[in-house]
Amino acid sequence: MGLAAYLVWMSLTDGFFWVIVDYGATLLIVFAVHAMRKSPATKWIVASIAVSIVGALVQQTRVTIDPYWFDFNDVYHVIQIAGFYLFFRGGL
């Protein structure tokens, strides 16, 4: 149901901001679940969420190293690679 509502909303809206809002809400839910569990994976998951938030902020502020070869989307994806690595470590 949530996916269907999201797909309808995104088909009517042309803004990446709403993707970040949806992604952020999901990260907050994952954070809340892990904060309550206090498992060994918690530190890795919380770190991955923090890195993902930094990546989203970098993308929204359009921080660019080189506008032709390494723009804000590239910077975001490099940061997100680190976030996914931390998430993977938490899953181990």
C-alpha positions in Angstrom: 0.0 0.0 0.0 2.8 2.4 0.9 4.7 1.6 -2.2 1.6 2.2 -4.4 1.0 5.6 -2.7 4.7 6.5 -3.2 4.6 5.5 -6.9 1.5 7.6 -7.5 3.0 10.6 -5.7 6.3 10.4 -7.6 4.5 10.1 -10.9 2.8 13.4 -10.2 5.8 15.2 -8.7 9.2 16.0 -10.4 11.3 16.6 -7.3 14.1 14.6 -5.8 13.4 16.2 -2.5 10.5 13.9 -1.9 12.7 10.9 -2.5 14.9 12.1 0.2 11.9 12.7 2.5 10.8 9.1 2.0 14.3 7.7 2.4 14.8 9.8 5.6 11.6 8.5 7.1 12.7 4.9 6.4 16.1 5.7 8.0 14.4 7.1 11.1 12.3 3.9 11.5 15.4 1.7 11.2 17.2 3.9 13.7 14.4 3.7 16.2 14.3 -0.1 15.9 18.0 -0.5 16.4 18.2 2.0 19.2 15.6 -0.1 21.1 17.4 -3.4 20.4 20.9 -2.5 21.6 22.5 -5.3 19.6 26.1 -5.5 18.5 25.0 -4.3 15.0 23.5 -1.1 16.4 26.7 1.0 16.2 27.2 0.0 12.6 23.6 0.7 11.6 23.5 4.0 13.4 26.8 5.0 11.7 25.4 4.0 8.3 22.4 6.2 8.9 24.6 9.1 9.9 26.7 8.7 6.8 23.5 8.4 4.6 22.2 11.7 6.1 25.5 13.4 5.4 25.3 12.2 1.8 21.7 13.4 1.4 22.6 16.8 2.8 25.6 17.1 0.4 23.4 16.3 -2.5 20.7 18.8 -1.5 23.3 21.6 -1.0 24.9 20.7 -4.3 28.4 20.6 -3.0 30.5 20.0 -6.1 34.2 19.1 -6.6 34.2 19.6 -10.3 31.0 20.5 -12.2 32.0 18.5 -15.3 33.6 15.4 -13.9 32.5 15.1 -10.3 29.3 16.9 -9.5 27.1 16.8 -6.4 25.5 13.5 -7.4 28.8 11.8 -7.8 29.9 13.1 -4.3 26.6 11.8 -2.9 27.1 8.3 -4.4 30.7 8.1 -3.1 29.5 9.0 0.4 26.6 6.5 0.1 29.1 3.7 -0.8 30.6 4.3 2.7 27.1 4.2 4.2 26.2 1.0 2.5 29.5 -0.6 3.7 28.6 0.3 7.3 25.1 -1.1 6.7 26.6 -4.3 5.4 28.8 -4.6 8.5 25.8 -4.2 10.7 24.1 -7.0 8.8 27.0 -9.4 9.4 
